[in-house]
Amino acid sequence: MPLPPNFDHWEHLQDMLRLYHNKLVKQYFKNQEDGDISKPKPALKQACLLDDNDTVSMTQLRLWLFEITVGHAQSLQAPIYGIPVADFQRDVSFKPQIKLYFRERYTNLTDRTAPGRGEICFRLMNESAQTYTRAKAEEMARDIKREFANPIFVWEKGIHYYYYRDLERGYDLRLLVKSKAEGERVARAVVGIQAHPFESSSVDFMDTDKLYPSNPGTQLVYGRQVKKPVKRPVVDVRFRHAQLFLNGRQTVINLVSTPESALRSVIERVNVA
């Protein structure tokens, strides 16, 4: 069917944007009043809503504000769920998963081009997606904040592997550390979140004499010499945020966020770096 005479492409596009975008905005801010700019959240809702009188630039700014600054686009990202280890997956299939994220400060970089990172995961073996509630998530967020954000926890990563394996309680930690003592310090903090006892029988430590140079040289990539990645860098990584993954839920639940993290809609936010 041909377009009608005098069809206005911009008006049609604007109508479609208003119809679908404003519906998403109202759903995202469903607990906020319309037309109220006296408080931060309803004022943000008003700023995100498209209006018939908006110019192209204003339309783009409202879209950017909602999707990027407010974080709607981030909330749509499906999580990568599960630990891809077959013998462990059978025992913990679809149990709620907590992930703690760490990263080195950019100011600490020397020869490396990217900051060091770290991730620690554990499962909640006495819970399921059906039994877990908002109240339990809030309690978990407070416990993580207590152990890892008061003050900010610094994990001293190194070249040695420290293992802490207690599958009945959901732990299969594989930590790169500078020493066995550092591995124990980190493991104790993790099990301390749920006030679980630290079991020395669950520990295994593998030190290595292999050399991992901090400056491994360069390699040819696409006609240019670029720096090789540093394997097992000896770095201090700082706790940044924690998330909860529930089977069947398309988006993660942000439990804790520090000022160095850009997470939105967080249960517990840390105000000091």
C-alpha angles and dihedrals in degrees: 000000000000122000115264120259115277091016109182109214094191094050091048092049091046091050092051092047092050092047098052103024095050090049090056092046092052091048092048091049095035093140094053126088122245119248095012116130097162093093130046102246100045088043089054090049090053091050091053096051116099118232130204090238095054119123121226090262093050090049091053092047093051091049091049092047092053101039101036112018098037089037105234092140091053091053090059095058110111114228124244097240130202142014111276096223112116100206091048096042093062092060099043101031109169096343114152111274130212120203125194116198127205134183138180118244114255090231089067095058117116119160095353123092097209131043120253116258137197138190131192122190134187137167132235099230097183093053140065135192088263096052098041115099140184090256091056091048090052091051091048090050092053091048093050091047090052094051101036109022106040089094108358108268116237117203113204103215121199144153100283125089121231116190126197112181121180105144095175089065095037101257125136100152120178107182130181105215143164093238144357090257090057091050091053091048091054094043092050090053091051096050088042090067089075095028090247118160118254109243115205089197088066093061130101124171127195117189120188137206092202115120120238106187118216089217107038094173130240139302136201112258121171093339096313135094110242132175117269115238116263111243117218095352116203099236142141111240121193127217110259109169147333130224137191121221119201123188110245095023113108096207131049124244112237107220106173133009131184126205088262091061126077099210120141129209095027125174095214121023122193113220100194127066 
